[in-house]
Amino acid sequence: MAQRKKHGPNFKAKVALEAVKGDQAMAELASNWGVHPTQTTNWKRHLLDELPELLKNKDKKAKIPVPCRMRYTRKSVS
């Protein structure tokens, strides 16, 4: 029995973005990337479902992070 392919998140994101673009049919897209069309459709659906949550501004007054070099610099004592 053959091992199942394990695709990383970067690969899944690339395939899902191509699917969202809609330049190719799902079967053609899946064939080009070497995955099953159903899997491509699932990744696309997951991307579209999670996208609003990623773009949602949870805190209206978001804190701007202080750069690392400013946080850890020593102040000279006079």
N, C-alpha and C positions, 0 to 999 in steps of 0.2 A: 504494500500500500504506500502511496506517495505521501510525503509530508505536505501539510498545508502551508501556503505562503503566508508570511507575516509581514504586512506592510506597515511602515512607520508613519507617523503623523504628517511628516512633510510630503511623502508620496501621496497620501490620501488627500491632503489639501490641494496639491497640484491637480490631481484628477478631478476633484470636486469643482475647482475653479474652472477648469476646461468644460466641465458639464454645464455649469451655470452660464458660461458664455454662449453656449448653444450653436457654435459654429459647425459642429459635427453631430451626426446621429449617435445615439447612445451605443448602438452596436459597433459603429465605426470607432468611436472613442475608446470603448472597452477593448477592442481588438488592437488598437494602437498602443495602449498601455499594458496589455497582457492581463486584464482582469475580466471578470464576468460582468455582463451588462447590469445585472441585478445589484451587484456590489457597487458599481458606479452610481446607480440611482440612489442607493442607500446613503452613500457618502454625500451626494448632492443634497439630499433631503436633510441630513444631519447638519450640514453647513448652513443651509437656509433656516433651519430651526434655531440654531445656536447664535447666528449672526446678530440678531437684535440684542441679545443679552451681552454680547461682547462690546457692542457700541453704546450701550446704555450708560448714561452718566449717573453713577450712584450717589455721588456727593457733589452738590452744587458748588461748594467752596473747596475744590480739590487743593490739597497741599502740594506745593511745588517742592520736589526733593532738593536738598542741598547737595551740591556736588561733593564727592568723597574727599577731594583734596581740601575743601573748605572745612569739612567736619573735623578733620584730624590734624590740622595745622596747630602748632603751638603758638601761643601768644607770648610775646616778649614781655618780661616783667621789668619795669623800670625802677 
